[in-house]
Amino acid sequence: MLETIDLACARGARELFSGLNVTVTPGLLFAVVGENGSGKSSLLRMLCGLLPGEQGTIRWNGTDIAGMNDEYTQHLTYLGHLNGIKDDLTPVENVQMSAHLSGDDSSAGSAQEALQAVGLGRRVQALPTRVLSQGQKRRVALARLWLSRRPLWILDEPFAALDEGGITLLTQRFKQHLDAGGMAVVATHQEVALPRDSLRYLRLPG
Ligand SMILES: Nc1ncnc2c1ncn2[C@@H]1O[C@H](COP(=O)(O)OP(=O)(O)OP(=O)(O)O)[C@@H](O)[C@H]1O
């Protein structure tokens, strides 16, 4: 369970939000919505422990994440709004590398299966990632979610650049993750097509 208690965030001289109290329990996806610049990415970085809060506490299963380091980060998969992929590597090599770094199954076969699951076939899998379209690159970055066994996913605009088919595939993967007891916090500019009992919206004031 991930909780924020009276969390506040300021960037520069500007306060973005304060008094944020959110509890993310197994089976729930929190969609963080708000205008450009309202602080969605900042909140996600705070939840990962990458950005200190102005005020307040973030707890993982009851313990303040401030003193936890790996004990916390080993439970989470973070995907920033940049894809974090290496252009010179093939999609398969990229997925293998990110899976290896997060301790997931990094075999070539599993990477190929994950890429198939996001709709990238064998021909695209063998190209240098630099020649892929924006949406295909996004799918390469997202493929790691098909290998992640971590309970908490923190994802910054994962739907960006995806076409309708990609959005459907990702939504299905979210559903599997939540049904298996996973949790997610997702910054997004669009509706998430999940059942109401597994979805909460968190609107930042902006
Ligand atoms: N290092 C920084 N120093 C000062 N201000 C910053 C810094 N990083 C971000 N900001 C400001 O904080 C505000 C929130 O930025 P953030 O990226 O969290 O917004 P966002 O809601 O994710 O926006 P978008 O929808 O455009 O992705 C913006 O006004 C941004 O300019």
The ligand as an ORCA input file, in Angstrom:
! r2SCAN-3c Opt
* xyz 0 1
  N      13.562     21.971    -11.815
  C      12.541     22.845    -11.838
  N      12.693     24.102    -11.379
  C      11.670     24.970    -11.392
  N      10.450     24.679    -11.851
  C      10.250     23.446    -12.318
  C      11.267     22.452    -12.342
  N      10.768     21.321    -12.858
  C       9.475     21.580    -13.149
  N       9.178     22.842    -12.832
  C       7.854     23.504    -12.998
  O       6.925     22.812    -12.190
  C       5.653     22.824    -12.817
  C       5.116     21.403    -12.856
  O       5.858     20.643    -13.799
  P       5.468     19.126    -14.086
  O       6.397     18.636    -15.137
  O       5.384     18.393    -12.814
  O       3.979     19.315    -14.690
  P       3.013     18.278    -15.426
  O       1.663     18.405    -14.777
  O       3.620     16.929    -15.470
  O       2.945     18.920    -16.888
  P       2.655     18.273    -18.354
  O       1.198     17.913    -18.413
  O       2.978     19.413    -19.271
  O       3.589     17.107    -18.532
  C       5.830     23.480    -14.184
  O       5.408     24.820    -14.091
  C       7.321     23.396    -14.402
  O       7.783     24.463    -15.190
*
